[in-house]
Amino acid sequence: MPLMEHLRELRVRMFRSILAIFVGMVLGYIFYEQIFAVLKQPFESGLQSLLAGGNEVDASLNLVGSPGLAFILQLKTSLVAGIVIASPIWLWQAWAFVVPALRQKERFWSVVFAAISGPLFISGIAVGYWVLPKGLEILIGFTPGGLDNLVSINDYINFVLRMLLVFGIAFEIPLFVVLLNLAGVVTGKQLGSARAWIIIGTFVFAAIGTPSTDPISMLFLAVPMTLLFLISEVIARLVDRRRKRSSGEDFDAYADDEASPLHIDRRPEDERPSSIDDT
């Protein structure tokens, strides 16, 4: 596909993604009160756990700032809600643009991606939301005696939204590992040889990515990511084994700097698909 065609396709897919996020943002704006109540719940649950444990901390959420802060807060929350609601669409558009060159036999993985990516993203957000009360309980518990912990609602919402997005994106990483394997970028053998370093990198990412400093949030992000990576490695090895049987070539036998046989599409130029939507 010529460069200009790639740019046109990128423009179309970005427009579709932005439009889907905008529609989701409108829905988030309409149901802002319900969404805001859900976002406040982890703070209230963490505070109640502290009080039930005998800790006499006095903490509350407060709107501190300019007069327009409440409106900005509503727009920000609605935008993140739109990103979550439209996640199956913009994830599909990203995948459809990046890998339009899959062979016909492998195109069914596009359907699998569309079916898994959205629920996986939302599952990560659900895990992050489940972890939040315990993390907030630990953080609020450091409040010294005799002091009131007046938490800015803007800072709190930023904290919660970043936490949820980090969990959601982190749960997508193993899926993209499988997609890279399907595209022939990485093999199951390469993933296995780098397994130890990838696991270490996963824990480092969890420690840096989670906005809270408690080890519980880090572990609840790192452990599922590690399990998902191990599953993606198994899937990659199965795909490599199937590819080896169908082509008769053992690609793992080649060194990293050695050229391997390339699949050549011998169909006429006008019969080759220009994008993944042509299937």
C-alpha positions in Angstrom: 0.0 0.0 0.0 1.4 3.5 -0.9 2.4 5.9 1.8 -0.5 8.2 1.1 -2.9 5.3 1.4 -1.5 4.5 4.8 -1.9 8.1 5.9 -5.5 8.2 4.7 -6.3 5.0 6.5 -4.6 6.3 9.6 -6.8 9.5 9.4 -10.0 7.4 9.0 -9.2 5.1 11.9 -8.2 8.0 14.2 -11.5 9.8 13.2 -13.5 6.7 14.1 -11.7 6.3 17.4 -12.1 9.9 18.4 -15.8 9.9 17.4 -16.3 6.8 19.5 -14.6 8.4 22.5 -16.6 11.5 22.0 -19.9 9.6 22.1 -18.7 7.8 25.2 -17.7 11.1 26.8 -21.2 12.4 26.1 -22.6 9.4 27.9 -20.2 9.9 30.8 -21.3 13.5 31.0 -24.9 12.5 31.2 -24.3 10.0 33.9 -21.6 12.0 35.7 -23.3 11.9 39.1 -23.5 8.1 39.1 -19.9 7.8 37.9 -18.7 10.3 40.5 -20.4 8.3 43.3 -18.6 5.2 42.1 -15.2 7.0 42.0 -15.7 8.3 45.6 -16.6 4.8 47.0 -13.0 3.5 47.3 -12.1 6.5 49.5 -15.2 6.0 51.7 -14.6 2.3 52.0 -10.9 2.8 52.9 -11.8 5.4 55.5 -14.5 3.2 57.1 -12.0 0.3 57.3 -9.6 2.6 59.2 -12.3 3.8 61.6 -13.5 0.2 62.2 -9.9 -0.8 63.0 -9.7 1.8 65.8 -7.7 4.4 63.9 -9.2 7.8 64.7 -8.1 9.6 61.6 -10.2 12.5 60.3 -10.1 12.6 56.5 -12.5 14.1 53.9 -12.7 15.0 50.2 -12.8 18.8 49.5 -13.2 20.9 46.4 -10.4 23.4 46.7 -9.4 25.7 43.8 -10.8 28.0 41.2 -14.5 28.5 40.6 -14.3 26.5 37.4 -12.6 23.5 38.9 -15.9 21.6 39.4 -16.7 21.9 35.6 -13.1 20.9 34.6 -13.4 17.9 37.0 -16.7 16.9 35.3 -15.2 17.1 31.8 -12.1 15.1 32.9 -14.1 12.4 34.5 -16.4 12.2 31.4 -13.5 12.0 29.1 -12.0 9.0 30.9 -15.4 7.4 31.0 -15.6 7.9 27.3 -12.2 6.2 26.8 -13.3 3.2 28.8 -16.7 2.9 27.1 -15.2 3.2 23.6 -12.2 0.9 24.4 -13.4 -2.0 22.2 -13.7 0.4 19.2 -10.4 2.3 19.5 -8.5 -0.8 20.3 -10.0 -2.5 17.3 -9.1 0.5 15.1 -5.5 0.4 16.4 -5.1 -3.3 15.7 -6.7 -3.0 12.2 -4.3 -0.3 11.2 -1.1 -1.9 12.6 -1.5 -5.4 11.2 -3.3 -5.3 7.8 -0.7 -7.7 6.3 -1.7 -10.9 8.1 -2.2 -13.9 5.8 -5.8 -15.1 5.1 -5.5 -18.1 7.5 -4.5 -15.8 10.4 -7.1 -13.1 9.8 -9.6 -14.8 12.2 -7.4 -13.6 15.0 -8.7 -10.1 14.3 -12.1 -11.3 15.4 -10.5 -12.8 18.5 -8.7 -9.5 19.2 -12.0 -7.6 18.9 -13.7 -10.0 21.3 -10.9 -10.0 23.9 -9.3 -6.6 24.0 -12.3 -4.6 25.3 -13.2 -7.1 28.1 -9.5 -7.4 29.0 -9.1 -3.6 29.3 -12.3 -3.4 31.5 -11.1 -6.3 33.6 -7.9 -4.5 34.4 -9.9 -1.4 35.4 -12.1 -3.7 37.6 -9.1 -5.1 39.4 -7.7 -1.6 39.9 -11.0 -0.5 41.4 -11.0 -3.5 43.7 -7.5 -2.7 44.9 -8.1 1.0 45.5 -9.9 0.8 48.9 -7.0 -1.1 50.5 -4.4 1.1 49.0 -6.2 4.3 50.2 -6.6 2.7 53.6 -2.9 2.3 53.9 -2.1 5.8 52.6 -4.7 7.6 54.8 -3.5 5.6 57.7 -0.2 7.6 57.7 -2.0 10.7 58.8 -0.4 11.9 62.1 -2.6 12.1 65.1 -4.3 15.5 65.7 -4.3 16.5 62.1 -7.1 16.5 59.6 -6.4 15.0 56.2 -8.2 17.3 53.8 -7.9 15.7 50.4 -8.4 17.8 47.3 -11.1 16.2 45.2 -9.2 17.1 42.0 -6.0 15.4 43.2 -8.1 12.4 44.3 -9.9 12.0 41.0 -6.6 12.3 39.2 -5.1 9.6 41.4 -8.1 7.2 40.9 -8.3 7.7 37.1 -4.6 7.2 36.6 -4.7 4.1 38.8 -7.6 2.6 36.8 -6.1 3.5 33.4 -2.7 2.0 34.4 -4.4 -1.3 35.3 -6.5 -1.3 32.1 -3.5 -0.7 29.8 -1.3 -3.1 31.7 -3.8 -5.9 31.1 -3.6 -5.3 27.4 0.2 -5.8 27.2 0.1 -9.7 27.1 -2.5 -9.5 24.3 -0.2 -7.3 22.2 2.6 -9.8 22.8 0.5 -12.5 21.2 -0.3 -10.1 18.3 3.4 -9.4 17.8 4.0 -13.2 17.7 1.2 -13.6 15.1 2.9 -10.8 13.0 6.2 -12.7 13.2 8.0 -10.0 15.2 8.7 -12.2 18.3 8.7 -16.0 18.8 7.8 -18.1 21.8 11.4 -19.2 22.1 12.5 -15.5 22.4 9.9 -14.8 25.0 11.0 -17.9 27.0 14.7 -16.8 26.9 13.8 -13.4 28.2 11.2 -14.6 30.7 13.1 -13.7 33.8 13.9 -10.2 32.6 10.3 -9.6 31.5 9.0 -10.6 34.9 11.5 -8.3 36.6 10.4 -5.5 34.2 6.8 -6.2 35.0 7.3 -5.7 38.7 9.3 -2.5 38.0 6.5 -1.2 35.7 4.0 -2.0 38.5 6.0 -0.1 41.1 6.4 2.9 38.8 3.0 2.8 37.1 0.8 2.7 40.2 0.3 6.2 41.6 0.1 4.8 45.2 3.3 3.8 47.0 1.8 0.8 48.8 3.1 -2.7 47.9 -0.4 -4.2 47.8 -1.4 -2.2 44.7 1.9 -3.1 43.1 1.5 -6.8 43.7 -2.1 -6.8 42.5 -0.9 -5.3 39.2 2.3 -7.2 38.8 0.9 -10.7 39.6 -1.9 -10.7 37.1 0.4 -9.2 34.5 2.9 -12.0 35.1 0.3 -14.7 34.8 -1.1 -13.1 31.6 2.4 -12.9 30.1 3.0 -16.6 30.9 -0.2 -17.5 29.2 0.8 -15.3 26.2 4.1 -17.2 26.0 2.3 -20.5 25.9 0.0 -19.2 23.1 3.0 -17.9 21.2 4.7 -21.3 21.4 1.5 -23.0 20.1 1.3 -20.5 17.2 5.0 -21.1 16.4 4.4 -24.9 16.4 1.4 -24.6 14.1 3.3 -22.3 11.8 6.2 -24.7 11.7 3.9 -27.6 10.7 2.2 -25.6 8.0 5.4 -24.2 6.4 7.8 -27.0 7.1 10.4 -24.5 8.3 11.8 -24.4 11.9 12.2 -20.6 12.4 13.6 -21.2 15.9 16.6 -22.9 14.3 17.8 -19.6 12.8 20.0 -17.3 14.7 18.7 -13.8 15.5 21.0 -12.2 12.9 20.3 -14.9 10.2 17.8 -14.3 7.4 14.8 -16.7 7.3 12.6 -17.5 4.3 10.0 -14.8 3.8 6.4 -15.4 2.9 5.8 -14.0 -0.5 2.3 -13.1 -1.6 2.2 -14.2 -5.3 -1.3 -12.8 -6.0 -1.6 -10.0 -8.5 -1.3 -6.5 -7.0 -5.0 -5.7 -7.6 -6.1 -8.9 -5.7 -4.1 -8.2 -2.5 -6.1 -6.7 0.4 -5.3 -3.0 1.0 -6.4 -3.2 4.7 -7.8 -5.6 7.2 -11.4 -4.4 6.5 -11.2 -6.0 3.1 -11.6 -9.5 4.7 
